[in-house]
Every structure is written in structure tokens, then in C-alpha cells.
């Protein structure tokens, strides 16, 4: 079956909170990739397809939080690779915008390390958009 959404690599630190009332465990993970329909990440915990999870991305205060659902869970090494889907386009769009913020922050750090230039978030965003926005997939649905 062809992929409905374009996935692209993104290492975004996130927290997953199991939404079962009697077992609210929090797991800190890093995403493997993100698409308009969801994201994937590695975790040490087996997750059940259909399970609701709160996804928290703490790039700004307050952190971005949304509810997703486990779509699939596959064994990988000593843990699991988990696919989390978002059911509405507004949430998918918001996650995509957070992903762009991550890319811009990575760019800001790269420029500091490689060129010694300190950019504020706005300057980094302007430069990143000029240099890389054309590479960022445009379809969100």
C-alpha cells in the first residue's frame, strides 16, 4: 500500500504519557521521523495499537501537547519502534510546525558551532527559510 504522507527524518525529543487512568507512565524518547499524519519513535515499552498517548514537545513554554494513538508497534533491538497517528489535520499541521521549529533550532546551533555566529530565533528562522524551506514537504493531507 503506498504511503499516504511523506515522512522525513526528525530527531525531536518528546515525552509520551500513557492515557490509561490507572497507569499514567511517562516515557522520554526521540522521534525517528515525522509526517503530516503522525510520527515514529523508539521506546523500551511495548505499546498496543489503538492505545491513546499524550505527546508532549517541550521546545517552548508552555510545551506543545496533543493526543495521538498508537498505530503500530514493531520489535527493534531491545525495544520497540512505535508509530503514533494524529486524527485531525489541525493537530498534524501543528506537529509539522513544531518540526520546522526543531530544524530552525538545529540550524541555529550549527551556525554557532561552525561559524561562531550567534543568531536569535527570528534571525535563524529567516536564514533557514531562505536556505531550506523548499526542501520541506508541502503536502499536509
ABEGO torsion letter per residue (X at the ends): XBBABBBBBBBBBBBBBBABAABBBBBBBBBABBBAAEBBBBBABBBBBGBBBBBBBBABOBBBBBBBBBABBBBBEABBBBBBBBABAAAAAAAAAAAAAAAAAAAAAAAAAAAGBBBBAAAAAAAAAAAAAAABBABAX
